[in-house]
């Protein structure tokens, strides 16, 4: 069970200090948005490269961008430990997942809330992680969409059938009040933004979330 705090909710003027404040987490989740695939613009490769130099945690890059086939491998080459692309934006998800792995990162594939899992289940052998979005991607601080939990269950069932070590990540509205339902449905990597960086003590917030999911071993 891994906690990946999203720096989307951190203080962008003090990212190095913010990352240090959650050094007890497992990953730092970095949202890259291009104002095309989602209606928001955050940060890109130069900032990710800078974060990689100072982060006490491996970087979990979530690319909410158009044409990830072209742009995503550079994030893996830069040293991100995990790179997640959106299947809705990828021309060749299988080829892209292979390119990410061969560049040295874990390959993740994300699904927006309206995107069903079944058509993509056959891609599992190419993937290290599936991200089920529990909000519409684009902005932090949104409300959790409980109607996405059956999709988490469906992915977990596919992973069970397939075998192998594929992680299931949830991102969006994950907090102390929603994280247990996610764990119960089968998620094992939890992205939390405002639930971690909102409270005074981010490290304590990480520990609280970790304690809640420990009750739900798969």
C-alpha positions in Angstrom: 0.0 0.0 0.0 1.7 3.1 -1.2 1.0 6.8 -0.7 1.8 9.3 -3.5 1.2 12.9 -2.4 0.3 15.2 -5.3 2.3 18.3 -5.5 -0.6 19.9 -7.4 -1.8 21.0 -4.0 1.7 22.0 -2.7 3.2 25.5 -2.7 4.7 25.8 -6.2 7.1 28.5 -5.0 8.7 26.1 -2.4 8.5 22.7 -4.1 11.8 21.4 -2.7 10.7 22.1 0.9 7.3 20.7 0.2 8.8 17.4 -1.1 11.0 17.2 2.0 7.9 17.6 4.2 6.4 14.4 2.7 9.6 12.4 2.6 7.9 9.6 4.6 5.6 8.9 1.6 6.4 6.4 -1.2 6.3 8.6 -4.3 5.9 12.2 -5.2 3.0 12.5 -7.7 3.6 15.2 -10.3 0.8 16.3 -12.6 1.8 17.5 -16.1 -1.1 19.2 -17.9 -0.8 20.9 -21.3 -4.0 22.9 -21.6 -5.1 20.6 -24.5 -6.0 17.2 -23.1 -7.2 19.0 -19.9 -8.3 22.6 -19.4 -5.4 23.5 -17.1 -1.7 24.2 -17.5 0.7 23.1 -14.8 4.4 22.3 -15.4 6.5 20.3 -17.9 9.8 18.6 -18.4 12.1 21.3 -17.2 10.4 21.5 -13.8 10.2 17.7 -13.6 14.0 17.6 -14.3 14.5 20.1 -11.5 12.4 18.2 -9.1 14.2 14.9 -9.9 17.4 16.6 -8.7 16.0 17.6 -5.3 13.3 15.1 -4.5 13.8 12.7 -1.6 11.2 10.4 -3.3 11.0 8.7 -6.7 8.8 10.8 -9.0 5.4 9.4 -10.2 4.6 11.5 -13.3 1.0 11.7 -14.4 0.8 13.1 -18.0 -2.5 14.7 -18.8 -1.3 15.7 -22.2 -2.1 15.3 -25.8 0.2 13.1 -28.0 1.9 11.2 -25.1 3.4 8.8 -27.7 5.7 11.7 -28.7 6.3 13.4 -25.3 6.0 10.8 -22.5 9.3 8.9 -23.1 11.3 12.0 -22.3 10.0 11.9 -18.8 11.2 8.3 -18.4 14.6 9.2 -19.9 14.9 12.1 -17.5 14.6 9.7 -14.6 11.0 9.6 -13.5 10.4 6.2 -11.7 6.9 5.9 -13.0 5.3 7.6 -16.0 1.5 7.4 -16.6 -0.1 8.4 -19.9 -3.9 8.7 -20.6 -5.2 5.9 -22.9 -7.7 8.3 -24.4 -4.8 10.4 -25.7 -2.4 7.6 -26.9 -2.3 6.5 -30.5 -0.4 3.3 -29.7 -0.7 2.5 -25.9 1.1 -0.8 -26.3 4.0 0.7 -28.1 4.1 3.7 -25.7 4.1 1.4 -22.6 7.0 -0.5 -24.1 8.9 2.7 -24.8 8.5 3.8 -21.2 9.8 0.5 -19.8 12.7 0.5 -22.2 13.6 4.1 -21.1 13.8 2.8 -17.5 10.5 3.8 -15.9 7.4 1.9 -14.8 4.6 2.2 -17.4 1.3 3.5 -16.1 -2.0 3.9 -18.0 -4.7 6.2 -16.8 -8.5 6.1 -17.4 -10.8 9.1 -17.2 -14.1 8.6 -15.3 -16.1 8.0 -18.5 -13.5 5.5 -20.0 -14.4 1.9 -19.4 -11.8 -0.7 -18.4 -12.9 -3.7 -20.4 -11.6 -2.6 -23.9 -8.1 -2.1 -22.5 -7.8 -5.2 -20.2 -5.6 -7.0 -22.8 -2.9 -4.3 -22.3 -2.2 -5.5 -18.7 1.0 -7.5 -19.7 2.5 -4.2 -21.0 1.7 -2.2 -17.8 3.1 -1.8 -14.3 0.2 0.3 -13.1 -3.3 1.3 -14.0 -4.6 4.6 -12.7 -8.4 4.9 -12.2 -9.2 8.6 -12.0 -11.8 9.3 -9.3 -12.4 12.9 -10.5 -12.3 14.5 -14.0 -8.7 15.2 -14.6 -7.6 18.9 -14.7 -7.9 20.4 -11.2 -7.0 19.5 -7.6 -9.5 19.7 -4.7 -12.4 18.1 -6.5 -15.0 15.7 -4.9 -14.3 12.0 -4.9 -16.4 10.0 -7.5 -17.6 6.9 -5.7 -19.1 5.6 -8.9 -15.5 4.8 -10.1 -15.0 2.1 -7.4 -16.6 -0.7 -9.5 -14.0 0.1 -12.2 -11.2 -0.3 -9.5 -12.8 -3.7 -8.7 -12.8 -4.6 -12.3 -9.2 -3.8 -12.8 -8.3 -5.7 -9.6 -10.1 -8.7 -10.9 -8.2 -8.5 -14.2 -4.9 -8.2 -12.4 -5.9 -11.3 -10.3 -6.7 -13.3 -13.5 -3.6 -12.1 -15.3 -1.2 -12.6 -12.4 1.9 -10.4 -12.3 2.6 -7.3 -10.3 0.4 -4.5 -11.7 -0.3 -1.7 -9.2 -3.7 0.0 -9.2 -3.7 3.7 -8.4 -6.5 6.0 -7.6 -6.3 9.8 -8.0 -8.9 12.5 -7.2 -10.6 13.4 -3.9 -8.7 10.7 -2.0 -8.8 11.6 1.7 -9.1 10.1 5.1 -12.9 9.7 4.5 -12.5 8.0 1.0 -9.2 6.1 1.1 -10.6 3.0 2.8 -13.3 2.5 0.2 -10.6 2.7 -2.5 -8.4 0.1 -0.7 -11.4 -2.2 -0.2 -12.1 -2.0 -3.9 -8.6 -3.1 -4.8 -6.4 0.0 -5.1 -2.9 -0.1 -3.7 -1.4 3.2 -4.7 -3.2 6.3 -3.4 -2.6 9.8 -4.8 -3.7 12.5 -2.3 -3.2 16.2 -2.8 -5.2 18.6 -0.6 -5.6 15.8 2.0 -1.8 15.9 2.5 -0.8 19.4 1.8 -3.9 21.1 3.3 -3.2 20.1 6.9 -0.5 21.9 8.9 1.6 18.7 9.2 1.9 16.9 5.8 4.0 14.0 7.1 1.4 13.3 9.8 -1.3 13.3 7.1 0.7 10.8 5.1 0.9 8.5 8.1 -2.8 8.8 8.9 -3.6 7.7 5.3 -1.1 4.9 5.5 -2.7 3.7 8.8 -6.1 3.7 7.2 -5.2 1.5 4.2 -3.2 -0.9 6.3 -6.5 -2.3 7.5 -7.2 -3.6 4.0 -4.5 -6.0 2.8 -5.2 -7.6 -0.5 
